[in-house]
Amino acid sequence: MGIGIDTDRCIGAGQCALAAPKVFTQDDDGVSTLLPGGAVAADPMTREAARACPVGAITVEPRRG
């Protein structure tokens, strides 16, 4: 699964980290980041985390190949 975070768009609402805590966290400024191995650990809640982002800063795409 390909996961992208537009850090310029992120407002630090934290909905992604709440929905998928094995995949997302927030840095010291509150900006969303992927946890190490987060893309590998992605679970069904990863898409929910992207949907819950109030500014649409997260994209989730199936990994190709």
C-alpha positions in Angstrom: 0.0 0.0 0.0 1.4 3.4 -0.9 0.8 6.0 1.7 1.5 9.7 1.2 1.3 12.6 3.6 1.2 16.2 2.2 3.0 17.8 5.2 2.4 21.3 3.8 -1.4 20.7 3.9 -1.4 18.9 7.3 -2.9 21.0 10.1 -2.1 18.5 12.9 -5.6 17.4 13.7 -4.3 14.0 14.6 -7.3 12.0 13.2 -4.9 9.7 11.3 -2.9 8.8 14.4 -6.2 8.1 16.3 -7.6 6.0 13.5 -4.5 4.0 12.6 -1.9 4.3 15.5 0.2 1.5 14.1 0.8 3.5 10.9 0.7 7.2 11.8 2.1 9.5 14.5 2.7 13.2 14.8 6.1 15.0 15.0 6.9 17.6 17.7 5.1 20.2 15.6 2.0 18.1 15.3 2.5 17.2 11.6 1.5 13.7 10.7 4.3 11.3 9.8 4.5 7.6 9.0 5.8 5.4 11.8 8.9 3.3 10.8 7.4 0.3 9.0 4.1 2.0 8.9 3.4 1.3 5.2 4.2 -2.3 5.9 1.9 -2.4 8.9 -0.9 -0.7 7.1 -4.2 -2.1 8.1 -7.9 -1.6 7.1 -8.0 1.5 9.3 -5.4 3.2 7.1 -8.0 4.1 4.5 -10.3 5.4 7.3 -7.4 7.6 8.6 -7.1 9.1 5.1 -10.9 9.7 5.0 -10.9 11.2 8.4 -8.2 13.8 7.6 -10.1 17.2 7.6 -7.8 18.7 4.9 -7.2 15.6 2.8 -3.5 15.5 3.5 -3.3 11.7 3.3 -3.4 9.6 0.2 -3.6 5.8 0.1 -3.0 3.8 -3.0 -2.6 0.1 -3.7 1.0 -0.8 -4.2 1.8 -1.9 -7.7 3.8 -4.8 -8.8 
